Amino acid sequence: GAGVSQSPRYKVAKRGQDVALRCDPISGHVSLFWYQQALGQGPEFLTYFQNEAQLDKSGLPSDRFFAERPEGSVSTLKIQRTQQEDSAVYLCASSLVAVGETQYFGPGTRLLVL
Amino acid sequence: SQQGEEDPQALSIQEGENATMNCSYKTSINNLQWYRQNSGRGLVHLILIRSNEREKHSGRLRVTLDTSKKSSSLLITASRAADTASYFCATEANTGFQKLVFGTGTRLLVSP
């Protein structure tokens, strides 16, 4: 595809429910990132993959958050037992190489936990 | 946590005027990138400036970088109503990992 795609675009979950957010990066991009953006704030880093290897997960806020990229392309961010504070926009980005290149962002998934 | 601050937090101008936004950051960087975000949409990459560059142009955009002051500025010349958006700077640290650390953003409103 021409750009990074994410699905679903919107997700409403009841507190305690598990959710899975999908990211399709630009074909051939080695690096994939997840960011969380709270209302009125800049995005904050969650985790980073280089191909299928998760090299940095220092931004994941708790052990309820889990991300995977098993074949080095599509990635899934899973949030277990969602809480109201998880409500945010989750952004996925990809870049061609490992360091020093432009990151291209998807449209995001807006998660609302009730 | 956010890397640094953007200034101003909000800016309101008329079409045709220039808009200047400033960004300050805290650590040594590989590069600094500017992004635009329209309401409810994803981030659109505008320009990347590397740590060994001082100025870069792209169309109506001019970015400067002063690594000694750990600051950058984005100038949009001859603004248009379509430039209305939030603008974020983001830094890539020179630690070997690519993660971007974003500023708090400047909300720009351009009135016709």
Contacts between the chains, C-beta under 8 A, distances in Angstrom:
chain1	res1	chain2	res2	distance
A	4	B	42	8.0
A	31	B	98	5.8
A	33	B	98	7.3
A	33	B	99	6.6
A	33	B	100	7.5
A	35	B	100	7.8
A	35	B	102	7.9
A	41	B	2	7.3
A	41	B	104	6.8
A	41	B	105	7.6
A	42	B	2	5.8
A	42	B	88	5.2
A	42	B	90	7.7
A	42	B	102	3.3
A	42	B	103	5.6
A	42	B	104	5.5
A	42	B	105	5.3
A	43	B	43	7.2
A	43	B	88	7.6
A	43	B	90	8.0
A	43	B	100	7.7
A	43	B	102	5.1
A	44	B	1	7.4
A	44	B	2	7.4
A	44	B	102	7.1
A	45	B	99	4.4
A	45	B	100	6.8
A	45	B	101	6.8
A	48	B	97	6.4
A	48	B	98	6.5
A	48	B	99	5.6
A	55	B	97	6.8
A	56	B	97	5.4
A	56	B	99	6.3
A	59	B	99	7.5
A	91	B	42	6.5
A	91	B	43	6.8
A	93	B	43	7.8
A	93	B	100	7.9
A	95	B	98	6.7
A	98	B	98	6.5
A	99	B	30	6.9
A	99	B	92	7.8
A	99	B	96	6.9
A	99	B	97	7.9
A	99	B	98	5.6
A	100	B	30	5.2
A	100	B	31	5.9
A	100	B	50	7.3
A	100	B	92	6.7
A	100	B	98	7.5
A	101	B	48	7.9
A	101	B	98	7.8
A	102	B	33	6.8
A	102	B	45	5.3
A	102	B	48	5.5
A	103	B	33	7.4
A	103	B	45	7.1
A	103	B	98	7.5
A	103	B	100	6.1
A	104	B	45	6.4
A	105	B	35	7.5
A	105	B	42	4.7
A	105	B	43	4.1
A	105	B	44	7.6
A	105	B	45	7.5
A	106	B	42	5.6
A	107	B	41	6.2
A	107	B	42	4.2
A	108	B	41	7.7
A	108	B	42	5.2
A	110	B	40	7.9
